Amino acid sequence: DTAVSQTPKYLVTQMGNDKSIKCEQNLGHDTMYWYKQDSKKFLKIMFSYNNKELIINETVPNRFSPKSPDKAHLNLHINSLELGDSAVYFCASSQLAGANTGELFFGEGSRLTVL
Amino acid sequence: AQSVAQPEDQVNVAEGNPLTVKCTYSVSGNPYLFWYVQYPNRGLQFLLKYITGDNLVKGSYGFEAEFNKSQTSFHLKKPSALVSDSALYFCAVRDNTGFQKLVFGTGTRLLVSP
């Protein structure tokens, strides 16, 4: 069973389109994240939700809109895609408190290519 | 703001030799430090963490890290490298907002040659 699963794994689309990436975790964690990894492998947090509540919202264009229907799911919708949005997007989850604090479990990533 | 620095883009080591991947940190308050590994086309995997306690932290796959407060360092080590250890390694520090935001370093590629 995959702990953190993302779909799709690959996404190729044209500039100006709108696309979504979905994420689900079956670990029972209460916190989920979206990270962006650019072509130089630099990893930066975008958003985090705790029990469906947005708790981290970094400086991200408002074309990016996360949605958490429940604590096991966190989706990312991107409007009006631009070339610079090309990256690998990683979903992660963790438990906010407890012995395993700080241990993030990552999905396999969704590689977005904007043409 | 919390930050970590990984001064080496790449570390090359021969199989069987000891390896060190360097990380220095800058934090206000007590540091919560982590190492993660990323294999090609995969997500990051947790290796180990320092929260408090012993300065030598043991983690997965035979890796360990030494927390050095005076040098503000948290170097990743392994006594004997394997070819399969070749991957991208990230040091990270937890932001002190309490929301477990991890700030990652720029990553160090480890290449272990046979």
Chai-1 contact restraints between the chains, C-beta under 6 A:
chainA,res_idxA,chainB,res_idxB,connection_type,confidence,min_distance_angstrom,max_distance_angstrom,comment,restraint_id
A,K41,B,G107,contact,1.0,0.0,6.0,A-B,restraint_1
A,F42,B,T106,contact,1.0,0.0,6.0,A-B,restraint_2
A,L43,B,F104,contact,1.0,0.0,6.0,A-B,restraint_3
A,I45,B,K101,contact,1.0,0.0,6.0,A-B,restraint_4
A,I55,B,F99,contact,1.0,0.0,6.0,A-B,restraint_5
A,I56,B,F99,contact,1.0,0.0,6.0,A-B,restraint_6
A,I56,B,K101,contact,1.0,0.0,6.0,A-B,restraint_7
A,F90,B,G43,contact,1.0,0.0,6.0,A-B,restraint_8
A,S94,B,Q100,contact,1.0,0.0,6.0,A-B,restraint_9
A,L96,B,Q100,contact,1.0,0.0,6.0,A-B,restraint_10
A,G102,B,Y32,contact,1.0,0.0,6.0,A-B,restraint_11
A,G102,B,F34,contact,1.0,0.0,6.0,A-B,restraint_12
A,G102,B,K49,contact,1.0,0.0,6.0,A-B,restraint_13
A,G102,B,R94,contact,1.0,0.0,6.0,A-B,restraint_14
A,G102,B,Q100,contact,1.0,0.0,6.0,A-B,restraint_15
A,E103,B,F46,contact,1.0,0.0,6.0,A-B,restraint_16
A,F106,B,G43,contact,1.0,0.0,6.0,A-B,restraint_17
A,F106,B,L44,contact,1.0,0.0,6.0,A-B,restraint_18
A,G107,B,G43,contact,1.0,0.0,6.0,A-B,restraint_19
A,E108,B,G43,contact,1.0,0.0,6.0,A-B,restraint_20
A,G109,B,G43,contact,1.0,0.0,6.0,A-B,restraint_21
